[in-house]
Amino acid sequence: MGEVSSTRRTAGDDKAVAVSAWEALFRAQVSVMRTLAAEFPSKDISFNEYDVLFNLSRQPDRTLRLRDLNRHVLLTQPSVSRLIDRLVARGLVSKCPEATDGRGTEVRMTDAGFDLFRRVAVEHMASISRRVSNTLDTDELRQLAALCDKLRGED
């Protein structure tokens, strides 16, 4: 008679492991975000405003359709619209009709917005490095990035 493998998994085991992994990921994200928010280096822009400028900075011509920007940030659509209006009023971004669809809106980071973003980003990256790079080595950071991309469907 053959032996039963001790490595045999059941669907229930897989679900338990998935839930445990999700909880660990969620708690790690909350912990890191709390630290980064507490250490956020600027009185000139909020963490959410920085997130918008960060996402715009990664786009060609620092421009993104408003509906696409909504998919990148962690705010609701009405909150993003109000935040964009505040950034427009401060001269950090501009809004214009979408070139291919006049019903849509494009958001573009201004030079003043980019200058502020760069100034804050240097200090923010130092905070990220202290919190993340001092905890994980380079190989672990690469693995973490790959796993997160995979979870987002970007593998």
Kinemage of the C-alpha trace (Angstrom):
@kinemage 1
@onewidth
@group {chain A} dominant
@subgroup {mainchain}
@vectorlist {calphas} color= white
{ca met a 1} P 0.000 0.000 0.000
{ca gly a 2} L 1.196 3.469 -0.834
{ca glu a 3} L 1.668 6.180 1.717
{ca val a 4} L -0.505 9.284 1.732
{ca ser a 5} L 1.605 12.305 0.993
{ca ser a 6} L 1.772 14.833 3.798
{ca thr a 7} L 2.024 17.560 1.163
{ca arg a 8} L -1.414 16.885 -0.322
{ca arg a 9} L -3.447 20.092 -0.228
{ca thr a 10} L -7.162 20.579 -0.164
{ca ala a 11} L -9.215 23.445 -1.529
{ca gly a 12} L -9.824 24.499 2.072
{ca asp a 13} L -6.076 24.677 2.711
{ca asp a 14} L -5.599 26.856 -0.376
{ca lys a 15} L -8.375 29.204 0.770
{ca ala a 16} L -6.896 29.469 4.245
{ca val a 17} L -3.458 30.247 2.820
{ca ala a 18} L -4.956 32.839 0.443
{ca val a 19} L -6.842 34.546 3.282
{ca ser a 20} L -3.737 34.528 5.470
{ca ala a 21} L -1.621 35.983 2.653
{ca trp a 22} L -4.234 38.658 1.948
{ca glu a 23} L -4.395 39.639 5.608
{ca ala a 24} L -0.594 39.846 5.810
{ca leu a 25} L -0.460 41.978 2.641
{ca phe a 26} L -3.249 44.250 3.834
{ca arg a 27} L -1.719 44.765 7.285
{ca ala a 28} L 1.724 45.408 5.797
{ca gln a 29} L 0.264 47.969 3.391
{ca val a 30} L -1.592 49.756 6.193
{ca ser a 31} L 1.513 49.808 8.382
{ca val a 32} L 3.764 51.139 5.633
{ca met a 33} L 1.207 53.738 4.493
{ca arg a 34} L 0.709 55.007 8.054
{ca thr a 35} L 4.452 55.454 8.438
{ca leu a 36} L 4.803 57.188 5.072
{ca ala a 37} L 1.822 59.463 5.733
{ca ala a 38} L 3.198 60.412 9.151
{ca glu a 39} L 6.601 61.160 7.635
{ca phe a 40} L 5.238 62.871 4.528
{ca pro a 41} L 7.717 65.683 3.930
{ca ser a 42} L 5.592 68.560 2.737
{ca lys a 43} L 3.257 71.134 4.093
{ca asp a 44} L 2.730 72.387 0.518
{ca ile a 45} L 0.713 69.411 -0.737
{ca ser a 46} L -1.193 66.574 0.852
{ca phe a 47} L -0.380 62.908 0.441
{ca asn a 48} L -3.363 62.523 -1.948
{ca glu a 49} L -2.304 65.555 -3.991
{ca tyr a 50} L 1.174 64.063 -4.227
{ca asp a 51} L -0.368 60.785 -5.448
{ca val a 52} L -2.089 62.643 -8.305
{ca leu a 53} L 1.119 64.473 -9.238
{ca phe a 54} L 3.090 61.212 -9.016
{ca asn a 55} L 0.703 59.491 -11.432
{ca leu a 56} L 0.822 62.440 -13.834
{ca ser a 57} L 4.627 62.519 -13.669
{ca arg a 58} L 4.761 58.961 -15.041
{ca gln a 59} L 2.739 59.786 -18.163
{ca pro a 60} L 3.861 61.096 -21.550
{ca asp a 61} L 3.680 64.889 -21.456
{ca arg a 62} L 2.630 64.551 -17.785
{ca thr a 63} L -0.966 64.262 -19.046
{ca leu a 64} L -3.698 61.747 -18.307
{ca arg a 65} L -7.399 61.496 -18.989
{ca leu a 66} L -9.352 62.202 -15.823
{ca arg a 67} L -11.203 58.874 -16.056
{ca asp a 68} L -7.840 57.052 -16.284
{ca leu a 69} L -6.423 59.029 -13.374
{ca asn a 70} L -9.394 57.865 -11.305
{ca arg a 71} L -8.223 54.267 -11.835
{ca his a 72} L -4.716 55.015 -10.544
{ca val a 73} L -5.458 56.827 -7.295
{ca leu a 74} L -7.063 55.573 -4.121
{ca leu a 75} L -9.873 58.099 -3.997
{ca thr a 76} L -13.454 58.092 -5.233
{ca gln a 77} L -14.222 59.879 -8.495
{ca pro a 78} L -15.933 62.880 -6.829
{ca ser a 79} L -12.987 63.263 -4.433
{ca val a 80} L -10.506 63.185 -7.327
{ca ser a 81} L -12.510 65.830 -9.201
{ca arg a 82} L -12.502 68.155 -6.175
{ca leu a 83} L -8.797 67.526 -5.585
{ca ile a 84} L -8.014 68.300 -9.251
{ca asp a 85} L -10.005 71.542 -8.977
{ca arg a 86} L -7.884 72.557 -5.953
{ca leu a 87} L -4.676 71.729 -7.856
{ca val a 88} L -5.909 73.765 -10.845
{ca ala a 89} L -6.646 76.740 -8.575
{ca arg a 90} L -3.077 76.540 -7.232
{ca gly a 91} L -1.571 76.335 -10.747
{ca leu a 92} L -0.154 72.824 -10.234
{ca val a 93} L -2.252 71.166 -12.949
{ca ser a 94} L -4.432 72.300 -15.811
{ca lys a 95} L -7.589 70.770 -17.253
{ca cys a 96} L -8.587 70.787 -20.892
{ca pro a 97} L -11.026 68.912 -23.124
{ca glu a 98} L -9.767 65.550 -24.322
{ca ala a 99} L -8.351 65.870 -27.857
{ca thr a 100} L -10.056 62.727 -29.182
{ca asp a 101} L -13.324 63.087 -27.242
{ca gly a 102} L -14.484 66.575 -26.309
{ca arg a 103} L -16.736 65.130 -23.603
{ca gly a 104} L -13.723 63.902 -21.631
{ca thr a 105} L -11.169 65.883 -19.669
{ca glu a 106} L -7.389 65.673 -19.681
{ca val a 107} L -5.337 66.682 -16.667
{ca arg a 108} L -1.815 67.985 -17.262
{ca met a 109} L 0.801 68.774 -14.653
{ca thr a 110} L 2.171 72.285 -15.039
{ca asp a 111} L 5.853 73.147 -14.730
{ca ala a 112} L 5.123 74.565 -11.260
{ca gly a 113} L 3.414 71.298 -10.331
{ca phe a 114} L 6.356 69.279 -11.617
{ca asp a 115} L 8.852 71.414 -9.689
{ca leu a 116} L 6.863 70.949 -6.466
{ca phe a 117} L 6.470 67.223 -7.157
{ca arg a 118} L 10.229 66.748 -7.674
{ca arg a 119} L 11.095 68.665 -4.505
{ca val a 120} L 8.701 66.578 -2.394
{ca ala a 121} L 9.581 63.300 -4.176
{ca val a 122} L 13.250 63.485 -3.151
{ca glu a 123} L 12.351 63.593 0.543
{ca his a 124} L 9.490 61.108 0.153
{ca met a 125} L 11.805 58.595 -1.548
{ca ala a 126} L 14.154 58.831 1.426
{ca ser a 127} L 11.251 57.974 3.733
{ca ile a 128} L 10.242 55.041 1.510
{ca ser a 129} L 13.818 53.822 1.488
{ca arg a 130} L 14.047 53.959 5.286
{ca arg a 131} L 10.772 52.053 5.706
{ca val a 132} L 11.127 49.500 2.894
{ca ser a 133} L 14.764 49.154 1.859
{ca asn a 134} L 15.947 48.867 5.426
{ca thr a 135} L 13.551 45.942 5.926
{ca leu a 136} L 13.881 43.964 2.682
{ca asp a 137} L 16.988 43.212 0.627
{ca thr a 138} L 17.203 43.891 -3.120
{ca asp a 139} L 16.103 40.394 -4.152
{ca glu a 140} L 13.135 40.537 -1.769
{ca leu a 141} L 12.153 43.959 -3.130
{ca arg a 142} L 12.231 42.630 -6.707
{ca gln a 143} L 10.152 39.619 -5.681
{ca leu a 144} L 7.667 41.851 -3.842
{ca ala a 145} L 7.302 44.111 -6.882
{ca ala a 146} L 6.769 41.115 -9.176
{ca leu a 147} L 4.167 39.596 -6.853
{ca cys a 148} L 2.291 42.885 -6.502
{ca asp a 149} L 2.307 43.389 -10.289
{ca lys a 150} L 0.988 39.860 -10.688
{ca leu a 151} L -1.833 40.515 -8.204
{ca arg a 152} L -2.744 43.664 -10.146
{ca gly a 153} L -2.813 41.649 -13.358
{ca glu a 154} L 0.326 43.239 -14.779
{ca asp a 155} L 2.545 40.161 -15.019
